[in-house]
Amino acid sequence: MTIIFFPLFLFLVSLCMFFVTLKQPHYVHDNNTITYNVRVINGFTNNSSLPLVIWCATPETDMGGRALQEGDDYSWRLTPNYWGRGTNRVYCTLKWDQKRKKFDAFYASRDVRRCSPSKMCLWLVKEDGFYFSSDGLVFIKDFSWT
């Protein structure tokens, strides 16, 4: 009876190991600690006396908030959570004058590839919307305030 179960057990273990390796993203290094730099920049250009108020959190932690004047930024580093470390999502609520918007500043399933190879996720917040860049040179509008 053990002769039958032992090969079956080995097969199931091998199958599990195969699927675990498939789940690993292609960029994971040996130490499994890829870190991303996320930055939200106040890109207003109308000399507004009103600051851009930002408050960010993960599902596990309240990261706090800031009032950003023109050109100021709020930035942090994070490690995506693949094996129980780090986080997969950082969401922020932004308020400026009468406008208010909640958005995902980092969402692993969306940003792991688009923030590569630089490992930078940059957001430029302007009067007409939110612009994304992974290199700090070219910002493309991702969505509006409304």
KOLNU-528512 format. One record per residue: residue number from 1; residue in one letter; chain; y, z negated, x negated of N, C-alpha, C in turn. Coordinates in nm, 4 decimals. Each point is the difference from the previous one (the first is absolute). Layout:
<milums>
  num  residu  chaine   n_north      n_up    n_east  ca_north     ca_up   ca_east   c_north      c_up    c_east
  NUM       A       A         Y         Z         X         Y         Z         X         Y         Z         X
...
</milums>
This chain:
<milums>
  num  residu  chaine   n_north      n_up    n_east  ca_north     ca_up   ca_east   c_north      c_up    c_east
    1       M       A   -0.1192    0.0000   -0.0818    0.1192    0.0000    0.0818    0.1258    0.0000   -0.0863
    2       T       A   -0.0019   -0.0783   -0.1100    0.1156    0.0003   -0.0901    0.0157    0.1352   -0.0674
    3       I       A   -0.1060    0.0729   -0.0135    0.0091    0.1323   -0.0622    0.0869    0.0915    0.0852
    4       I       A   -0.0033   -0.0140    0.1288    0.0805    0.0821    0.0901    0.1443   -0.0493    0.0045
    5       F       A    0.0208   -0.1301    0.0058    0.1349   -0.0542    0.0160    0.0839    0.0086   -0.1270
    6       F       A   -0.0620   -0.0124   -0.1158    0.0776    0.0045   -0.1242    0.0679    0.1359   -0.0203
    7       P       A   -0.0704    0.1135    0.0155    0.0705    0.1288   -0.0116    0.1075    0.0175    0.1074
    8       L       A   -0.0264   -0.0488    0.1198    0.1000    0.0079    0.1060    0.1228   -0.0836   -0.0361
    9       F       A   -0.0231   -0.1183   -0.0544    0.1098   -0.0861   -0.0435    0.0816    0.0693   -0.1095
   10       L       A   -0.0662    0.0577   -0.0987    0.0706    0.0714   -0.1076    0.0793    0.1182    0.0542
   11       F       A   -0.0579    0.0708    0.0944    0.0702    0.1127    0.0608    0.1269   -0.0466    0.0712
   12       L       A   -0.0092   -0.1068    0.0776    0.1165   -0.0510    0.0723    0.1079   -0.0505   -0.0953
   13       V       A   -0.0384   -0.0677   -0.1060    0.0975   -0.0462   -0.0994    0.0679    0.1199   -0.0653
   14       S       A   -0.0770    0.1002   -0.0360    0.0572    0.1207   -0.0613    0.0955    0.0700    0.0955
   15       L       A   -0.0377    0.0076    0.1251    0.0848    0.0628    0.1009    0.1317   -0.0764    0.0161
   16       C       A   -0.0079   -0.1315    0.0043    0.1227   -0.0815    0.0099    0.0893    0.0215   -0.1213
   17       M       A   -0.0585    0.0016   -0.1186    0.0792    0.0206   -0.1219    0.0654    0.1376    0.0017
   18       F       A   -0.0700    0.0987    0.0507    0.0560    0.1343    0.0090    0.1234    0.0018    0.0894
   19       F       A   -0.0099   -0.0617    0.1186    0.1133   -0.0003    0.0923    0.1158   -0.0846   -0.0507
   20       V       A   -0.0280   -0.1060   -0.0713    0.1076   -0.0815   -0.0577    0.0775    0.0816   -0.1024
   21       T       A   -0.0679    0.0775   -0.0820    0.0712    0.0807   -0.0994    0.0779    0.1123    0.0660
   22       L       A   -0.0450    0.0498    0.1131    0.0766    0.1017    0.0716    0.1301   -0.0563    0.0550
   23       K       A   -0.0010   -0.1265    0.0380    0.1183   -0.0607    0.0592    0.1109   -0.0209   -0.1031
   24       Q       A   -0.0343   -0.0123   -0.1270    0.1012   -0.0237   -0.1018    0.0902    0.1211   -0.0122
   25       P       A    0.1311   -0.0204   -0.0025    0.0916    0.1103   -0.0193   -0.0160    0.0596   -0.1395
   26       H       A    0.0406    0.1248   -0.0145   -0.0202    0.0704   -0.1260    0.0823   -0.0554   -0.1147
   27       Y       A    0.1054   -0.0735    0.0256    0.0899   -0.0463   -0.1047   -0.0332   -0.1397   -0.0493
   28       V       A   -0.1020   -0.0664    0.0534   -0.0300   -0.1371   -0.0396   -0.0483   -0.0026   -0.1443
   29       H       A    0.0610   -0.0852   -0.0796   -0.0396   -0.0170   -0.1392   -0.1015   -0.1126   -0.0099
   30       D       A   -0.0467   -0.0233   -0.1206   -0.1017   -0.1019   -0.0210    0.0428   -0.1382    0.0481
   31       N       A    0.1263   -0.0358   -0.0225    0.0428   -0.1342    0.0392    0.0399   -0.0084    0.1469
   32       N       A    0.0009    0.1122    0.0705    0.0232    0.0025    0.1448    0.1335   -0.0636    0.0396
   33       T       A    0.1034    0.0162   -0.0823    0.1294   -0.0619    0.0292    0.1129    0.1017   -0.0084
   34       I       A   -0.0090    0.1071    0.0738    0.1080    0.0970    0.0066    0.1154   -0.0635    0.0767
   35       T       A    0.1182    0.0032   -0.0587    0.1173   -0.0618    0.0610    0.1004    0.1071    0.0380
   36       Y       A    0.0578   -0.0142    0.1182    0.1019    0.0926    0.0488    0.1351   -0.0696    0.0013
   37       N       A    0.1034    0.0755   -0.0311    0.1375   -0.0480    0.0078    0.0614    0.0582    0.1263
   38       V       A    0.0457   -0.0863    0.0888    0.0609    0.0428    0.1258    0.1465   -0.0431   -0.0042
   39       R       A    0.0873    0.0909    0.0395    0.1438   -0.0274   -0.0079    0.0693    0.0596    0.1218
   40       V       A    0.0815   -0.0802    0.0671    0.0806    0.0456    0.1130    0.1456   -0.0083   -0.0445
   41       I       A    0.0701    0.1135    0.0059    0.1362    0.0109   -0.0529    0.0981    0.0246    0.1140
   42       N       A    0.1117   -0.0709   -0.0021    0.1081    0.0259    0.0948    0.0741    0.1230   -0.0507
   43       G       A   -0.0196    0.1116    0.0675    0.0605    0.1266   -0.0400    0.1185    0.0407    0.0847
   44       F       A    0.0613   -0.0948    0.0686    0.1163    0.0328    0.0825    0.1139    0.0500   -0.0881
   45       T       A    0.0736    0.0968    0.0525    0.1082    0.0604   -0.0785    0.1343   -0.0053    0.0706
   46       N       A    0.0081   -0.0724    0.1101    0.1245    0.0007    0.0769    0.0867   -0.1226   -0.0270
   47       N       A   -0.0215   -0.0656   -0.1147    0.0762   -0.1199   -0.0368   -0.0031   -0.1059    0.1096
   48       S       A   -0.1146   -0.0197    0.0568   -0.0161   -0.0965    0.1084    0.0179   -0.1419   -0.0520
   49       S       A    0.0725   -0.0786    0.0750    0.0140   -0.1409   -0.0364   -0.1186   -0.0808    0.0528
   50       L       A   -0.0803    0.0622    0.0874   -0.1180   -0.0674    0.0536   -0.1184    0.0187   -0.0943
   51       P       A   -0.0674   -0.1073   -0.0366   -0.1168    0.0154   -0.0865   -0.1205    0.0516    0.0795
   52       L       A   -0.0953    0.0538   -0.0710   -0.1293    0.0358    0.0565   -0.0867   -0.1249   -0.0140
   53       V       A   -0.0417   -0.0561    0.1114   -0.0808   -0.1219   -0.0028   -0.1470    0.0405    0.0064
   54       I       A   -0.0788   -0.0507   -0.0937   -0.1418    0.0349   -0.0084   -0.0824   -0.1277   -0.0055
   55       W       A   -0.1113    0.0015    0.0722   -0.0934   -0.1121    0.0007   -0.1398    0.0592   -0.0062
   56       C       A   -0.0799   -0.0415   -0.0986   -0.1326    0.0594   -0.0198   -0.1099   -0.1057    0.0035
   57       A       A   -0.1198    0.0455    0.0332   -0.1158   -0.0893    0.0078   -0.1275    0.0814   -0.0149
   58       T       A   -0.1060   -0.0688   -0.0356   -0.1347    0.0556    0.0064   -0.0686   -0.0713    0.1160
   59       P       A   -0.1177    0.0437    0.0396   -0.0699   -0.0755    0.1043   -0.0291   -0.1445   -0.0418
   60       E       A   -0.0016   -0.0256   -0.1316   -0.0315   -0.1334   -0.0498    0.1228   -0.0824   -0.0383
   61       T       A    0.1116    0.0657   -0.0388    0.1116   -0.0709   -0.0628    0.1350    0.0517    0.0476
   62       D       A    0.0904   -0.0912    0.0270    0.1392    0.0350    0.0278    0.0708    0.0111   -0.1347
   63       M       A    0.0497    0.1183   -0.0326    0.0627    0.0232   -0.1304    0.1486   -0.0338   -0.0003
   64       G       A    0.0556   -0.0265    0.1162    0.1416   -0.0348    0.0060    0.0882    0.1218    0.0180
   65       G       A    0.1299   -0.0255   -0.0016    0.0937    0.1080    0.0251    0.1213   -0.0053   -0.0894
   66       R       A    0.0813    0.1030    0.0131    0.1222    0.0129   -0.0786    0.1020    0.0802    0.0787
   67       A       A    0.1239   -0.0144   -0.0410    0.1083    0.0841    0.0512    0.0411    0.0908   -0.1150
   68       L       A   -0.0212    0.1307    0.0160    0.0255    0.0964   -0.1073    0.1328    0.0715    0.0215
   69       Q       A    0.0849   -0.0039   -0.0988    0.1229    0.0787    0.0007   -0.0353    0.1415   -0.0480
   70       E       A    0.0944    0.0917    0.0081   -0.0261    0.1381   -0.0432   -0.0537    0.0019   -0.1426
   71       G       A   -0.1113    0.0716   -0.0186   -0.0607    0.0140   -0.1318   -0.0944   -0.1120   -0.0386
   72       D       A    0.0020   -0.1120    0.0723   -0.0922   -0.1100   -0.0293   -0.1408    0.0370    0.0446
   73       D       A   -0.0988   -0.0704   -0.0549   -0.1379    0.0267    0.0395   -0.0788   -0.1294    0.0119
   74       Y       A   -0.1111    0.0112    0.0681   -0.0971   -0.1080    0.0132   -0.1307    0.0600   -0.0496
   75       S       A   -0.0584   -0.0594   -0.1032   -0.1205    0.0595   -0.0577   -0.1048   -0.1066   -0.0283
   76       W       A   -0.1242    0.0446   -0.0081   -0.1117   -0.0883   -0.0297   -0.1148    0.0836   -0.0534
   77       R       A   -0.0982   -0.0701   -0.0550   -0.1228    0.0618   -0.0508   -0.1165   -0.0527    0.0827
   78       L       A   -0.0976    0.0867    0.0225   -0.1176   -0.0454    0.0740   -0.1235    0.0736   -0.0461
   79       T       A   -0.1131   -0.0622    0.0249   -0.1305    0.0577   -0.0303   -0.0739    0.0177    0.1319
   80       P       A   -0.0396    0.1234    0.0333   -0.0741    0.0202    0.1255   -0.1277   -0.0830    0.0034
   81       N       A   -0.0397   -0.0394    0.1178   -0.1142   -0.0877    0.0218   -0.1253    0.0831    0.0272
   82       Y       A   -0.0798    0.0214   -0.1033   -0.1256    0.0725    0.0195   -0.1190   -0.0938   -0.0009
   83       W       A    0.0090   -0.1075   -0.0753   -0.1132   -0.0909   -0.0132    0.0454   -0.1449    0.0168
   84       G       A    0.0927   -0.0244    0.0917    0.0396   -0.1369    0.0281    0.1218   -0.0487   -0.0758
   85       R       A    0.0651    0.0867   -0.0788    0.1206   -0.0385   -0.0729    0.1143    0.0869    0.0483
   86       G       A    0.1208   -0.0528   -0.0011    0.1176    0.0795    0.0329    0.0168    0.0222    0.1492
   87       T       A    0.0780    0.1017    0.0321    0.0299    0.0298    0.1400   -0.0031    0.1501    0.0226
   88       N       A   -0.0207    0.0419    0.1226   -0.0026    0.1420    0.0334    0.1220    0.0449    0.0781
   89       R       A    0.0847   -0.0945    0.0401    0.1130    0.0378    0.0842    0.1169   -0.0953   -0.0218
   90       V       A    0.1186    0.0594   -0.0158    0.1248   -0.0761   -0.0003    0.0902    0.0670    0.1022
   91       Y       A    0.0423   -0.0739    0.0990    0.0901    0.0558    0.1002    0.1342   -0.0706   -0.0110
   92       C       A    0.1047    0.0746    0.0282    0.1359   -0.0525   -0.0103    0.0762    0.0297    0.1285
   93       T       A    0.0875   -0.0912    0.0348    0.0933    0.0209    0.1097    0.1379    0.0135   -0.0622
   94       L       A    0.0698    0.1082    0.0348    0.1339    0.0242   -0.0529    0.1001    0.0011    0.1140
   95       K       A    0.1165   -0.0549   -0.0274    0.1055   -0.0033    0.1009    0.1307    0.0377   -0.0680
   96       W       A    0.0722    0.0901    0.0647    0.1325    0.0397   -0.0464    0.0853    0.0310    0.1224
   97       D       A    0.1079   -0.0736    0.0150    0.0873    0.0132    0.1156   -0.0862   -0.0176    0.1262
   98       Q       A   -0.0036    0.0980    0.0885   -0.0798   -0.0097    0.1224   -0.1399    0.0598   -0.0165
   99       K       A   -0.0290    0.0550   -0.1155   -0.1294    0.0642   -0.0231   -0.1003   -0.1020   -0.0528
  100       R       A   -0.1249    0.0176    0.0450   -0.1077   -0.0882   -0.0433   -0.1277    0.0834   -0.0080
  101       K       A   -0.0773   -0.0198   -0.1068   -0.1224    0.0785   -0.0171   -0.1040   -0.0824   -0.0748
  102       K       A   -0.1230    0.0033    0.0498   -0.1134   -0.0609   -0.0694   -0.0860    0.1141   -0.0528
  103       F       A   -0.0381   -0.0081   -0.1278   -0.0825    0.1066   -0.0568   -0.0912   -0.0561   -0.1077
  104       D       A   -0.1037    0.0764   -0.0329   -0.0913   -0.0375   -0.1076    0.0582    0.0487   -0.1316
  105       A       A    0.0453   -0.0921   -0.0831    0.0524    0.0365   -0.1313   -0.1142    0.0389   -0.0931
  106       F       A   -0.1165   -0.0603    0.0196   -0.1207    0.0392   -0.0722   -0.1175   -0.0174    0.0942
  107       Y       A   -0.0784    0.1059    0.0133   -0.1216   -0.0038    0.0802   -0.1049    0.0748   -0.0813
  108       A       A   -0.0981   -0.0722   -0.0508   -0.0919    0.0545   -0.0998   -0.0623    0.1324    0.0412
  109       S       A   -0.0488    0.0108    0.1230   -0.0668    0.1239    0.0399    0.0952    0.1192   -0.0015
  110       R       A    0.1293   -0.0233    0.0136    0.0998    0.1069   -0.0023    0.0581    0.0204   -0.1402
  111       D       A    0.0221   -0.1084   -0.0726    0.0828    0.0076   -0.1202   -0.0735    0.0040   -0.1331
  112       V       A   -0.1262   -0.0358   -0.0037   -0.0716   -0.0007   -0.1273    0.0056    0.1370   -0.0666
  113       R       A   -0.0200    0.1053    0.0760    0.0033    0.1340   -0.0575    0.1426    0.0515   -0.0178
  114       R       A    0.0863   -0.0228    0.0976    0.1335    0.0586   -0.0106    0.0897   -0.0748   -0.0980
  115       C       A   -0.0350   -0.1202   -0.0386    0.0772   -0.0732   -0.1011   -0.0557    0.0232   -0.1400
  116       S       A   -0.1019    0.0818   -0.0118   -0.0603    0.0294   -0.1302    0.0590    0.1278   -0.0560
  117       P       A   -0.0036    0.0255   -0.1267   -0.0601   -0.0828   -0.1046    0.0934   -0.1090   -0.0522
  118       S       A    0.1237   -0.0020    0.0452    0.0992   -0.0937   -0.0544   -0.0222   -0.1437    0.0443
  119       K       A   -0.0742   -0.0197    0.1094   -0.0205   -0.1317    0.0608    0.1320   -0.0595    0.0485
  120       M       A    0.0953    0.0886    0.0373    0.1285   -0.0420    0.0550    0.0121    0.0502    0.1430
  121       C       A    0.0431   -0.0892    0.0886    0.0289    0.0352    0.1384    0.1451   -0.0386    0.0241
  122       L       A    0.0871    0.0984    0.0067    0.1431   -0.0253    0.0116    0.0501    0.0427    0.1370
  123       W       A    0.0800   -0.0853    0.0618    0.0618    0.0285    0.1290    0.1507   -0.0059   -0.0164
  124       L       A    0.0674    0.1057    0.0403    0.1455    0.0059    0.0004    0.0431   -0.0018    0.1462
  125       V       A    0.0672   -0.1068    0.0401    0.0418   -0.0150    0.1394    0.1438    0.0482    0.0119
  126       K       A    0.0198    0.0998    0.0868    0.1331    0.0574    0.0197    0.0391   -0.0114    0.1468
  127       E       A    0.1209    0.0408    0.0286    0.0507   -0.0079    0.1370   -0.0856    0.0792    0.0983
  128       D       A   -0.0596    0.1107   -0.0459   -0.0766    0.0870    0.0899   -0.1508   -0.0209   -0.0071
  129       G       A   -0.0481   -0.0913   -0.0846   -0.1434   -0.0221   -0.0033   -0.0527   -0.0552   -0.1309
  130       F       A   -0.1317    0.0105   -0.0140   -0.0733   -0.0577   -0.1113   -0.0617    0.1127   -0.0828
  131       Y       A    0.0285    0.0000   -0.1284   -0.0447    0.1050   -0.0909   -0.0992   -0.0592   -0.0992
  132       F       A   -0.1066    0.0766   -0.0282   -0.1056   -0.0469   -0.0897   -0.0025    0.0819   -0.1284
  133       S       A   -0.0349   -0.0669   -0.1104   -0.0191    0.0676   -0.1281   -0.1038   -0.0764   -0.0814
  134       S       A   -0.0762    0.0735   -0.0787   -0.0931   -0.0650   -0.0925    0.0459    0.0169   -0.1444
  135       D       A    0.1140    0.0682   -0.0184    0.0481    0.0197   -0.1370    0.1454   -0.0427   -0.0211
  136       G       A    0.0711   -0.0317    0.1068    0.1395   -0.0410   -0.0114    0.0967    0.1154   -0.0154
  137       L       A   -0.0515    0.1227   -0.0021    0.0847    0.1180   -0.0168    0.0173    0.0761    0.1305
  138       V       A   -0.1102    0.0242    0.0678    0.0017    0.0764    0.1245   -0.0364   -0.0933    0.1152
  139       F       A    0.0947   -0.0190    0.0924   -0.0228   -0.0822    0.1185   -0.0098    0.0924    0.1208
  140       I       A   -0.1060   -0.0170    0.0786   -0.0224    0.0815    0.1190    0.0053   -0.0911    0.1220
  141       K       A    0.0736    0.0460    0.1021    0.0139   -0.0820    0.1209   -0.1358   -0.0182    0.0665
  142       D       A   -0.0357   -0.1250    0.0223   -0.1280   -0.0334    0.0610    0.0157   -0.0278    0.1494
  143       F       A    0.1060   -0.0702    0.0384    0.0252   -0.0255    0.1412    0.1424   -0.0493    0.0208
  144       S       A    0.0428    0.0008    0.1265    0.1353   -0.0414    0.0381    0.0012   -0.1464    0.0427
  145       W       A    0.1186   -0.0495    0.0258    0.0154   -0.1368    0.0495   -0.0569   -0.0149    0.1406
  146       T       A    0.0058    0.1059    0.0797   -0.0449   -0.0102    0.1397   -0.1403    0.0517    0.0179
</milums>
